[in-house]
Amino acid sequence: MKTKVLVTGANGQLGQCLQLLASQSDFEFTFFSSASLDITSKKNINKTFNTSYNFCINCAAYTAVDKAESEEDKANLINNIAVKHIAETCKQHNITLIHISTDFVFNGNAKQPYTEIDETNPLSVYGKTKLKGELAIKKILTNYYIIRTSWLYSQFGNNFLKSMLNLAKKRNKLSIVNDQIGTPTYAVDLADVILELIKQNNNYGLYHYSNNGVASWFDFANAIFTKNKNNIKLEPIPTSAYPTAAKRPHYSVLDKSKLINNFSIKVPKWEESLDKCLKALF
């Protein structure tokens, strides 16, 4: 019997990366976009989920970080209440849940990479609603993986990499924030990790995953333009010079040692993964 996997948020970045890898895997995938499965409706979830599924990968999320400040109810509905419904339905049908969370659950005051046992203290509505979703899963399920990730980009959807490449066509100078520190994560690498968790199917719990290394948004932009040979002048600026509706953590590097030790996973450097993504784009 093939392992059957249900994926929500199929048209998002990670959902599309999973679709890319699905044909090469031994698992049987069923993908649902927000149009084909409204996760905010418990009735729809109950109708869609059934005992034939072994895993659910929940890629669906409200990710408009700044917009969430004025749409708290909507963000909470998708990132928390819908997640609770998914967890309850997974329990009912004995489905293992793999849920994607975020570095935004931290306040960014740390001086070293965040581990899974570090205190959470989100600064934004987005971070708060994602944390509530995590807590709901922990309360309801024992068979789950929660994966916190950071600075996700890929050849799909809207993301920082694609925004930078688009801006490079229109401008010869850009100002980029250089005092927010984290790690860019190639969504295809994250999709690979998720498939490995399904394959091994043990050591349930909360994990951190990003690519290896540390960067500011300025460093990331500089690497994109250098590798892509864009002739553009970059100016580093502080966060204070680029005010946004939502506060972002100044430091959100994630410690991945728990995942590496429990699953023997090799984590690529972010620069190497950026090369892979640029090749996939061009």
Secondary structure, DSSP 8 states (H G I E B T S, - for coil): ---EEEEESTTSHHHHHHHHHHTTSSSEEEEE-TTT--TT-HHHHHHH--TT-SEEEE------TTGGGT-HHHHHIIIIIHHHHHHHHHHHHT-EEEEEEEGGGS-S--SS-B-TTS-----SHHHHHHHHHHHHHHHH-SSEEEEEE-SEE-SSSS-HHHHHHHHHHH-SEEEEE-S-EE--EEHHHHHHHHHHHHHH--S-EEEE---BS-EEHHHHHHHHHHHTT---EEEEE-GGGS--SS---SB--B--HHHHHHH-----BHHHHHHHHHHHH-
